[in-house]
Amino acid sequence: MATKSISKQIAIKKRSAGFSFANALEQAQHKKAKDVVVSKKCRELKGEDIKKFLGDN
C-alpha cells in the first residue's frame, strides 16, 4: 500500500455508506495478514553500494 493513500481525506455523504465503511474497517481489523516467505537470496544495499549495484547508468 502506498503511504500517501493513508492520509487521503474522503467524504461520505450517505449514512448507509458510512456504516458500510465502518463495518469494512472493523472486519479488516480482525483479519490476519499472510506470512511472507522470501524464496530468493537477498541483501540490503545502502549508499554507494546502490550505485555500484546499478552501475553508471
N, C-alpha and C positions, 0 to 999 in steps of 0.2 A: 504494500500500500504506500502510495506517495504521502510524504509527511505534510504536504501542503493541503491535501484533502481533509485533514483532521481539523484544520482551522476555518473551513468554509462555513459561511452562515447560510442557513436555509430558512425559508418562510413556509410554514404550514398553515394553510388558510382554512382547511376543513377540519372540523372536530374529529371526524372518523379517521382522517389521515394522521392526525396527531396520535390517536390511540393505536393505530396500526404501527406507526413508527416506534412508539414507546414499547409496544409488545415485541417488536422485532429486536430492539436493543436488549430487552430482558431475556429473550430466548438465546441470543448470541452470547450473553454473559455466561451462560451455563454450559456452552459447548467447549470442548477441549480442542486445542489445535493438534494437528497430526505431527508426530515426531519426524524430524528430518534426518535422514541418514546420508552422509556425504560418501559417495561411492568413488570419487576421484581424489587423487592426491592434490593437496592444495597448500599454499603458504602465503603468509601475509607480506605484502610489499609496502615499503614506506619511502618517501623522499626520492633520493637518487636511484633507488632500486627500481622504481616505476619507470623512470626514463630509460634505464638500461634494458628493462624488460620490453618496452615498446619500441626501442630503437630511436634513431634520429629522424623520424618521420615528421 
